[in-house]
Amino acid sequence: MGAVRYGNATGEAGTQVMGGNRVSAGNGLIVLLPPETGVAPLWWKLVDGHIVSRSEGAARVGSEAGGPDGPAMIAVPPGVATIRRIELDPAMPAAQARAVAIRRALEMAMTDADNLYAVALERPEGAEEGVHHVALIARSDLAHIIAWGRHHGIDADIILPIGALLPEPEEGFIRADIGDMALIRGQGVVAQADEPWVQAMLAGASFEIWPEEKAEAALVRALSHPPVNLRSGAFARTRKSGVDASFWKRLALGLGLVLLASLLISVVLIVKYEWSAARLDAGTVEMAKPLLPSTTDAQAVAGEIDHMLADKGAGAYVFTGPLAGLMTAMQPVPGVSLNTLSLNEDGLLHATLASARAEDINSVLLAVQGAGYRITATSSTDPGGRVVAEITVKP
């Protein structure tokens, strides 16, 4: 099994095509790789199962591939793979027979099995019972074919050894011209017709000559139903999940639009709430005009009304204002404790203060008065000798 290495045809370059699922429905590209270094590959374009154009050049077929979502592609390398005939017990289950056929083919090879890649061919209808065929190719050759194709933008879905196109004849040989290659197929033999040793083997043998149309039809059929695909297992075509750069761009754009919409909604709500608050403030000021004709601030209205109610012994400020003043006055005097606290029916804050020293209680009372509150206080002494002052605080 000779090695093959492809060179770059003059002036050609390509863009690597990776990823994506491309399923043939009679549409695709067939690339016939050249048997010689430096020769451009031939390629055919198929539409609805018909060849609509024929051309050559790796760069052009790379551009025709059309990226990850482009048409299906089959690459047909020259005779770098052999087709081995293996005969097994016809009663053996199909899956087991395929595995055994591959193992037998590797054992029969002249090369170390670790350096070979083997794939069993699909058995056609009417195939002889117990007869299996296995395609063998050097792993280095297959890796080179894939790397060369990628370099030129050809990332084939199918790699089909050209010998697998022709069925094994019951006797004699089949000859077919495919592209620039003349192929010979016999019992356990696949070779190019121009090989020197082939001529001696063919002397006096019977031939079936396939017309060009029949050979091309077999190749077109292989695009959707390949008899074997070397692009499998460890050499399977890399499939991406469909998440490419354009997807991330669309996702970023979508997220940006969502964020922009959220921002606009927030701005609209803020404006709406500000407008509603302004209306409420204006209504509050308008309602307070009879009592506070000079006021223009809704927040000031609330404070002034609290003070007015406190003067009449009503309103929340009657309790909260004096309580705040008392607590503030007690903070710097830790020796004074608050024993009782209540708001009685008279509208005044009543509290009982206790301390070991009368001076501490006096300091608290003076601080409350200094904050603008009026107080009354009566003092006494509890059984423990502490000074107790019962006070009332009024705004």
C-alpha positions in Angstrom: 0.0 0.0 0.0 2.0 3.0 -1.3 1.9 6.3 0.4 0.5 9.3 -1.5 1.3 13.0 -0.8 -0.4 15.8 -2.6 1.3 19.1 -3.4 -0.2 22.5 -4.0 -1.3 23.2 -7.5 0.3 26.4 -8.8 -1.4 29.6 -7.6 -4.1 27.8 -5.5 -5.1 28.5 -1.9 -8.2 28.0 0.1 -10.1 28.6 3.3 -10.7 25.7 5.6 -14.3 24.6 5.9 -15.2 23.1 9.3 -18.2 22.0 11.2 -21.9 21.8 10.3 -24.2 19.0 9.2 -24.5 18.6 5.5 -26.9 15.9 4.3 -27.1 15.0 0.7 -30.4 14.9 -1.1 -28.9 14.7 -4.6 -27.1 18.0 -4.2 -23.4 18.3 -3.4 -19.8 18.2 -4.6 -17.7 15.3 -5.8 -14.0 15.9 -5.6 -11.6 13.5 -7.5 -8.2 13.8 -5.9 -5.3 13.5 -8.3 -2.9 10.5 -8.4 0.1 12.8 -9.0 1.7 15.5 -7.0 1.1 19.1 -8.2 -2.0 18.2 -10.2 -5.2 20.1 -9.5 -8.2 18.0 -8.3 -11.3 17.5 -10.5 -14.6 18.3 -9.1 -18.2 18.0 -10.1 -21.2 19.9 -8.8 -24.5 18.0 -8.4 -28.0 19.4 -8.3 -30.9 17.0 -7.9 -28.7 14.1 -8.7 -27.3 15.5 -12.0 -23.8 16.8 -12.7 -24.4 20.5 -13.6 -20.8 21.6 -13.8 -17.3 20.1 -14.0 -14.2 22.0 -13.1 -10.8 21.7 -11.5 -8.8 23.4 -8.8 -8.9 23.1 -5.0 -9.4 26.7 -4.3 -12.5 26.8 -6.4 -14.1 23.8 -4.9 -13.3 25.3 -1.5 -15.3 28.4 -2.4 -18.1 26.2 -3.8 -18.3 24.3 -0.4 -20.0 27.4 1.0 -19.0 27.0 4.6 -20.5 24.8 7.3 -24.0 24.9 5.9 -22.9 24.2 2.3 -23.7 21.1 0.3 -22.5 17.6 1.1 -19.1 16.7 -0.2 -17.4 13.4 -1.1 -13.7 13.1 -1.8 -12.4 10.2 -3.9 -8.7 9.6 -3.4 -6.7 7.5 -6.0 -5.6 3.9 -5.3 -4.2 4.5 -1.8 -6.7 2.0 -0.2 -7.0 -1.7 -0.9 -10.2 -3.7 -0.9 -9.8 -7.0 0.9 -12.2 -9.9 0.3 -13.0 -11.9 3.5 -15.0 -15.1 3.5 -16.8 -16.0 6.8 -19.5 -18.4 8.1 -22.8 -17.2 6.5 -24.6 -17.9 9.8 -22.6 -15.3 11.7 -24.6 -12.3 12.9 -24.1 -9.2 10.7 -22.4 -7.0 13.4 -20.1 -9.8 14.5 -19.3 -10.6 10.9 -18.3 -7.0 10.2 -16.0 -6.9 13.3 -14.4 -10.3 12.4 -13.9 -9.3 8.8 -12.1 -6.1 9.8 -9.9 -8.1 12.2 -9.1 -10.7 9.6 -8.2 -8.0 7.0 -5.8 -6.4 9.4 -4.2 -9.7 10.2 -3.7 -10.5 6.5 -2.0 -7.1 5.8 1.7 -7.0 5.1 2.0 -3.9 7.3 1.7 -3.5 11.0 -2.0 -3.4 11.9 -1.5 -0.5 14.2 -0.5 1.6 11.2 -3.7 0.7 9.2 -7.3 1.9 9.3 -10.0 -0.6 8.2 -13.7 -0.1 7.5 -16.1 -2.8 6.3 -18.0 -2.1 3.1 -21.8 -2.2 3.1 -23.1 -5.5 1.7 -25.2 -4.8 -1.4 -28.4 -6.6 -2.1 -27.8 -10.1 -3.6 -24.2 -10.2 -2.3 -22.7 -13.7 -1.9 -23.5 -15.2 1.5 -20.5 -15.0 3.9 -18.4 -12.8 1.6 -17.4 -9.4 3.1 -15.1 -6.7 1.8 -12.9 -4.4 3.9 -11.2 -1.2 2.8 -7.7 -0.8 4.2 -5.6 2.4 4.2 -2.5 3.5 5.9 -3.4 5.9 8.8 -0.8 8.3 7.6 -2.2 8.4 4.1 -5.7 9.1 5.4 -4.5 11.8 7.8 -2.6 13.4 4.9 -5.7 13.4 2.6 -7.8 15.0 5.3 -5.1 17.6 6.1 -4.5 18.4 2.5 -8.2 18.9 1.9 -8.6 21.2 4.9 -5.7 23.3 3.7 -7.6 23.9 0.4 -11.0 24.4 2.0 -12.1 20.8 1.3 -13.5 19.2 4.4 -15.3 16.2 3.0 -18.2 14.5 4.6 -17.3 11.2 2.9 -13.9 9.8 1.8 -14.6 7.0 -0.6 -11.8 4.7 -1.9 -12.2 4.6 -5.6 -12.0 0.9 -5.7 -15.2 0.6 -3.7 -17.2 2.1 -6.6 -17.0 -1.1 -8.7 -18.6 -4.3 -7.6 -16.4 -7.4 -7.4 -17.1 -9.5 -10.5 -17.8 -13.2 -10.3 -15.2 -13.8 -12.9 -12.8 -11.7 -15.0 -12.4 -8.0 -14.5 -14.3 -4.7 -14.7 -12.7 -1.7 -16.2 -14.0 1.9 -15.6 -12.6 5.3 -16.5 -13.4 7.8 -13.7 -12.0 11.3 -14.2 -8.4 10.9 -15.1 -8.1 7.4 -13.6 -8.6 4.0 -15.3 -9.7 1.5 -12.7 -9.5 -2.4 -12.8 -11.6 -4.5 -10.4 -11.4 -8.3 -10.1 -11.7 -11.1 -7.6 -9.8 -9.6 -4.6 -8.1 -7.1 -6.9 -8.4 -3.3 -7.2 -5.8 -1.5 -9.2 -5.1 1.3 -11.6 -5.0 0.0 -15.2 -1.6 1.7 -16.0 0.3 -0.2 -13.2 3.0 -2.3 -14.9 2.2 -5.5 -13.0 -1.5 -5.2 -13.9 -0.9 -5.8 -17.7 0.6 -9.3 -17.0 -2.3 -10.2 -14.8 -4.8 -9.2 -17.4 -3.4 -11.2 -20.3 -6.1 -13.4 -21.7 -8.7 -12.4 -19.1 -12.3 -11.4 -19.9 -13.4 -7.8 -19.4 -16.5 -5.9 -18.7 -16.0 -2.3 -19.8 -18.1 0.2 -18.0 -19.1 3.2 -20.1 -18.3 6.6 -18.6 -22.0 7.3 -17.9 -22.3 4.1 -15.7 -19.1 4.9 -13.7 -20.3 8.5 -13.1 -23.8 7.3 -12.1 -22.1 5.0 -9.5 -20.1 7.9 -8.1 -23.2 10.2 -8.0 -25.1 7.5 -6.2 -22.3 7.2 -3.6 -22.9 10.8 -2.5 -26.1 9.8 -0.8 -25.4 6.0 -0.3 -21.7 5.5 0.0 -20.6 1.8 0.0 -18.0 2.7 2.6 -16.8 5.9 4.3 -13.2 6.2 5.5 -14.2 9.5 7.2 -15.4 7.6 10.3 -14.2 6.6 13.7 -11.0 8.4 14.7 -11.1 10.2 11.3 -14.7 11.3 11.5 -15.4 14.8 10.3 -15.5 17.3 13.2 -19.0 18.4 13.8 -19.8 21.7 15.5 -22.9 22.2 17.4 -24.1 25.0 15.1 -22.9 27.7 17.6 -20.6 29.8 15.5 -19.5 33.4 15.5 -22.6 34.6 13.8 -24.7 32.9 16.5 -22.8 34.7 19.2 -23.2 38.0 17.4 -27.0 37.4 17.1 -27.1 36.5 20.7 -25.2 39.6 21.8 -27.5 41.7 19.6 -30.6 40.1 21.2 -29.3 40.6 24.7 -28.4 44.2 23.9 -31.9 44.9 22.6 -33.4 43.3 25.7 -31.2 45.4 28.0 -32.1 48.5 26.0 -35.8 47.7 26.2 -35.4 47.1 30.0 -33.6 50.5 30.4 -36.3 52.3 28.4 -39.0 50.7 30.4 -37.3 51.7 33.7 -36.8 55.3 32.4 -40.5 55.5 31.4 -41.6 54.1 34.8 -39.3 56.6 36.6 -40.7 59.5 34.6 -44.2 58.2 35.3 -43.6 57.9 39.1 -41.9 61.3 39.2 -44.9 62.9 37.4 -47.4 61.1 39.7 -45.4 62.2 42.8 -45.3 65.7 41.5 -49.1 65.6 41.1 -49.6 64.3 44.6 -47.3 66.9 46.1 -49.1 69.7 44.2 -52.4 68.2 45.5 -51.1 68.1 49.0 -50.0 71.8 48.9 -53.3 72.8 47.4 -55.2 71.0 50.2 -53.0 72.7 52.8 -53.6 76.2 51.5 -56.5 77.0 53.9 -54.3 76.2 56.9 -50.8 77.1 55.5 -51.4 79.7 52.8 -47.7 80.5 52.4 -46.4 77.0 52.0 -45.1 75.6 48.6 -43.3 72.4 49.7 -45.3 69.2 50.3 -42.8 67.8 52.8 -42.8 71.1 54.8 -46.6 70.8 54.9 -46.4 67.5 56.7 -44.0 68.9 59.4 -45.9 72.1 59.9 -49.2 70.2 60.3 -47.6 67.9 62.8 -46.5 70.9 64.8 -50.0 72.4 64.6 -51.6 69.2 65.8 -49.0 68.8 68.5 -49.9 72.3 69.8 -53.5 71.1 70.1 -52.4 67.8 71.8 -53.0 65.6 68.7 -51.1 64.2 65.8 -48.1 61.8 65.6 -45.6 64.5 66.5 -47.1 64.7 70.1 -45.4 61.3 70.7 -42.5 61.0 68.3 -41.2 64.5 68.7 -40.9 64.5 72.5 -39.7 60.9 72.5 -36.9 61.7 70.1 -35.9 64.7 72.2 -35.9 62.6 75.4 -33.8 59.8 73.9 -31.3 62.3 72.5 -30.9 63.9 75.9 -30.3 60.6 77.7 -27.6 59.3 75.3 -24.7 61.3 76.9 -25.8 60.5 80.4 -25.4 56.7 80.9 -26.3 56.8 84.6 -29.9 57.6 83.8 -32.3 54.8 83.0 -35.9 54.9 81.6 -38.2 52.8 83.7 -41.6 53.6 82.1 -42.8 55.3 78.9 -46.4 56.0 77.8 -48.7 58.4 75.9 -51.6 59.1 78.0 -55.1 60.4 77.1 -54.0 63.9 77.9 -51.8 63.8 74.8 -48.6 64.1 76.7 -45.6 61.8 76.8 -45.1 60.4 80.3 -41.9 58.8 81.4 -40.2 57.7 84.6 -36.4 58.3 84.9 -34.1 56.8 87.6 -30.6 57.5 88.6 -28.2 57.3 91.6 -27.6 61.0 91.4 -30.2 63.8 91.0 -27.6 65.8 89.0 -27.8 63.2 86.2 -31.5 63.5 85.9 -31.3 67.3 86.0 -28.8 67.1 83.1 -31.3 65.1 81.0 -34.2 67.5 81.8 -32.2 70.5 80.9 -31.2 68.9 77.6 -34.8 68.2 76.8 -35.8 71.8 77.5 -32.9 73.0 75.5 -34.3 71.1 72.5 -37.5 73.2 72.7 -39.7 70.9 74.7 -41.7 71.8 77.8 -41.5 69.4 80.8 -42.9 68.9 84.2 -41.2 66.8 86.8 -41.8 65.4 90.3 -39.0 63.6 92.1 -38.9 61.0 94.8 -36.5 58.3 96.2 -37.1 54.6 95.9 -36.4 52.1 98.7 -32.9 51.5 97.2 -32.0 55.1 97.6 -32.1 56.0 93.9 -33.7 59.2 92.7 -36.9 58.7 90.6 -38.4 61.5 88.5 -41.8 61.3 86.9 -41.9 63.7 84.0 -44.2 64.8 81.2 -42.8 66.1 77.9 -44.8 68.4 75.6 -43.8 69.8 72.2 
